[in-house]
Amino acid sequence: MLENALKNRNSHIDYKEKARALRERLSVLQLKIRDARLPVIIVFEGWGASGKGSMIAEVIKYLDPRFFKVSSTMPASEEERRYPMMKRFWDSIPEYGKISVLDRSWYRELALARMEEGISKDEYKRRISSVGGFERMLSDDGYLIIKFFLHISKSEQKKRFDKLRDNEETDWRYSETDKKRHKHYDEYYDAFDDMLERTDLPCSPWNVIDTEDKAYSRFKVLEIITDKINEALEGKAPKAQSAVEYPLLCMSRLGDIPLSGKIVSPEEYPERLKAAQKELSKLHNRLYMKKIPMLICFEGWDAAGKGGAIKRIASALDPRGYEAVPVSAPDKTELNHHYLWRFWKHVPKSGHIAIFDRTWYGRVMVEKIEGFTPVSRCNEAFAEINEFERELTDSGAIVLKFWLQIDKDEQLRRFTDRQNTPEKQWKITDEDWRNREKWELYEKAVDEMIEKTSTAYAPWTVVEANDKLYARLKVLETVIAAIKDRTE
Amino acid sequence: MLENALKNRNSHIDYKEKARALRERLSVLQLKIRDARLPVIIVFEGWGASGKGSMIAEVIKYLDPRFFKVSSTMPASEEERRYPMMKRFWDSIPEYGKISVLDRSWYRELALARMEEGISKDEYKRRISSVGGFERMLSDDGYLIIKFFLHISKSEQKKRFDKLRDNEETDWRYSETDKKRHKHYDEYYDAFDDMLERTDLPCSPWNVIDTEDKAYSRFKVLEIITDKINEALEGKAPKAQSAVEYPLLCMSRLGDIPLSGKIVSPEEYPERLKAAQKELSKLHNRLYMKKIPMLICFEGWDAAGKGGAIKRIASALDPRGYEAVPVSAPDKTELNHHYLWRFWKHVPKSGHIAIFDRTWYGRVMVEKIEGFTPVSRCNEAFAEINEFERELTDSGAIVLKFWLQIDKDEQLRRFTDRQNTPEKQWKITDEDWRNREKWELYEKAVDEMIEKTSTAYAPWTVVEANDKLYARLKVLETVIAAIKDRTE
């Protein structure tokens, strides 16, 4: 792609003047972006000394600083490396209606990492696919991603580095890394070119701009930005390619799962619980040593016993090595971001466990049934969630998902018990009763959810939970088996 | 304090059984904590092998994992060191109604840093005072802070280390650092003792527990925790000492500040603006080189021109080196924390600038006047904010605060203009008109705010802003002077 970099072709045009007009246009568009709640991500990648910094300054010159943010992407810190690669980028996606301008981005983990950090060919490909998933997912949610690669020739780069070095005020900006990269310009050229080819997606294509002519390249960047924003505001933004489809496991419908007979006698329970917890405790240590992160996710009917099951897991774990994440309705800030944003924040680091009490699956249950999100958008979540979980498992995590299944009579018994027991009354709300009235709707939604998101890498386990003791042991034993499977 | 560590005194008591009863009590208290929205921070510090990990496991054994969180404090990363020391601890304070258990805490930046990182005596004292301010501020807001130091003798430590080392499963936990610290036990003893003395605050006293007898020490820790929580729930928690009083600058009342005559002609403006921006741009580079962080804070009447002034600063800065922070009403999550929590998140790192469009001073203006927070609590904010800003400047930051002052007639002119200009209508809301009706109340509040929070280290600058051009230049020139003052 680099050989086709956009270059100045007409020397009779005053590009400086045209750029000024576009900057004014952009400052008007910014208000429209805010009103339309359109989130915009503008990525600047490119060669050293290709002028990323001054280009960014040009772009934002007339913008209201309250509605955009510029971030520089540094190499990941040691701590950041303990998380899936995309976590830090997910954490900092812009709110709806705001612009985020990136001086380098997730792309520094591709070509540069390949050249300088010795990542394997496979790892490189995996990263390409992570980036693709990330950009597709954001695009599907209406994020506009505009990507620029600023290109200069080897001789032009040399000229610019020389100029930097010869000036006392700027010589500190010319680093050993720059020197090394310049020396191996041709190899970097191939690496960049390969990266650009592989990540030139329909929803987020690359714009390669030759910056040898400053005025023209600035004009061109501004033109592309304003054009793309206009397109997006008119609803003509390019759509993401359909996500990869992952093979699904064959699952029973909730109604076909027998609950009776799945019991554990109160006599044998304490012993079995103790044994399971002891084993889990040992295995947690092994997870830690092997630096494997794990997500244990709970969904289930109200009063199905999620809290009790979580407690039995948690109390077997080293408290410094896990986090319990209670999920409730999203707040204002969370609603201003992609719905997975708030969950990415709690993705565990290597060797740690995150236990989710309710999860991202709210998207295809409560949000869909109560109409908080349009049904068509909710339905896209099946593929998105499969991709999200794939990203987690690809980066080494174990992902377990439990659906705690009780029947309607058992729920009534528990609701009534909660209502009649003073210490338990806080656990039961009017909303629980209202949800109960929609049992059939929810059952249908859950069936669909389990059918469409039981992948081999992140399977659902339906837990027969009419008997609490049985359910707790089944959960514990499933967790134990999963860890053993990965660490033995 | 170490020599008075609490020890087992009665060998006839079954402390194990008593501890079990207390744990049950604690699990009931947890629900009361949630209902009373009481935030609890439990700190565990102590010697290596003093049993912090297993003590924490004991404490949380019966707790519901959805209402507490255990965190281990690691040495600050390189990135974290670019911020004021307390930032990472502020970022992770618990929500109201939740418990946070810390395996090491901000105290690792005191005695350990003094022993191992060669911080100066002055820096050590500064850190002591930072920690004091932090704990006082949280206590004032109703946070309950319970601090434990787990103590063991040198011989007991040796015994425990030997046991760790001799077991294949645990020998990896005995590190070189442990070895070194054990060797210099006596020096560490003095350092810990000094730290404990200096940070034994009325609002957050130390509990030093000798853990040689496991059963007794566990019982004792649980007893202290349940007692303290009970006290706090009954409103009998110890109060913070009054904060340090900082000398204040003498400031004029808003009504006494002449606005007329403070004008800049449209002819001279462009030239002066350009010159100022050019200088600021150069100085930003100098800030960056000298690793000085800076906060530029804007408050002022609606339509006083905050946005315009911010834009003139921002467009002179390297976009990678600043963040504009628009502040609006706090969301649900933010309301569940100390009011300064959301601002700590945006405290800039070394060499960076944060520009706040409205600030923490909302506490003593809108929150007070609209009754969102009890007046008595709002009034405590003057001292708290002085302390907060002191913490920032002590850690090297420049803090500038601008009040943009216009008169009531000028505001009416601007409101009317906004209403009559389609592109500006979004800037004017019903709330603006309602606030205008309370002009006199606000003026009184602002006078008090400026009087009580104009410290020498973080002074207010009242900007005569009836003339926008004058105001923008005065702001720019004040910023320039402040940076020069620190970097020349």
Chai-1 contact restraints between the chains, C-beta under 6 A:
chainA,res_idxA,chainB,res_idxB,connection_type,confidence,min_distance_angstrom,max_distance_angstrom,comment,restraint_id
A,I56,B,P319,contact,1.0,0.0,6.0,A-B,restraint_1
A,A57,B,P319,contact,1.0,0.0,6.0,A-B,restraint_2
A,I60,B,P319,contact,1.0,0.0,6.0,A-B,restraint_3
A,K61,B,S315,contact,1.0,0.0,6.0,A-B,restraint_4
A,P65,B,I310,contact,1.0,0.0,6.0,A-B,restraint_5
A,P65,B,A314,contact,1.0,0.0,6.0,A-B,restraint_6
A,P65,B,A324,contact,1.0,0.0,6.0,A-B,restraint_7
A,R66,B,A324,contact,1.0,0.0,6.0,A-B,restraint_8
A,R66,B,P326,contact,1.0,0.0,6.0,A-B,restraint_9
A,R66,B,D357,contact,1.0,0.0,6.0,A-B,restraint_10
A,V70,B,P319,contact,1.0,0.0,6.0,A-B,restraint_11
A,V70,B,R320,contact,1.0,0.0,6.0,A-B,restraint_12
A,S72,B,R320,contact,1.0,0.0,6.0,A-B,restraint_13
A,S77,B,S77,contact,1.0,0.0,6.0,A-B,restraint_14
A,S77,B,E79,contact,1.0,0.0,6.0,A-B,restraint_15
A,E79,B,S77,contact,1.0,0.0,6.0,A-B,restraint_16
A,D103,B,R320,contact,1.0,0.0,6.0,A-B,restraint_17
A,I310,B,P65,contact,1.0,0.0,6.0,A-B,restraint_18
A,A314,B,P65,contact,1.0,0.0,6.0,A-B,restraint_19
A,S315,B,K61,contact,1.0,0.0,6.0,A-B,restraint_20
A,P319,B,I56,contact,1.0,0.0,6.0,A-B,restraint_21
A,P319,B,A57,contact,1.0,0.0,6.0,A-B,restraint_22
A,P319,B,I60,contact,1.0,0.0,6.0,A-B,restraint_23
A,P319,B,V70,contact,1.0,0.0,6.0,A-B,restraint_24
A,R320,B,V70,contact,1.0,0.0,6.0,A-B,restraint_25
A,R320,B,S72,contact,1.0,0.0,6.0,A-B,restraint_26
A,R320,B,D103,contact,1.0,0.0,6.0,A-B,restraint_27
A,A324,B,P65,contact,1.0,0.0,6.0,A-B,restraint_28
A,A324,B,R66,contact,1.0,0.0,6.0,A-B,restraint_29
A,P326,B,R66,contact,1.0,0.0,6.0,A-B,restraint_30
A,D331,B,D331,contact,1.0,0.0,6.0,A-B,restraint_31
A,D331,B,K332,contact,1.0,0.0,6.0,A-B,restraint_32
A,D331,B,T333,contact,1.0,0.0,6.0,A-B,restraint_33
A,K332,B,D331,contact,1.0,0.0,6.0,A-B,restraint_34
A,T333,B,D331,contact,1.0,0.0,6.0,A-B,restraint_35
A,D357,B,R66,contact,1.0,0.0,6.0,A-B,restraint_36
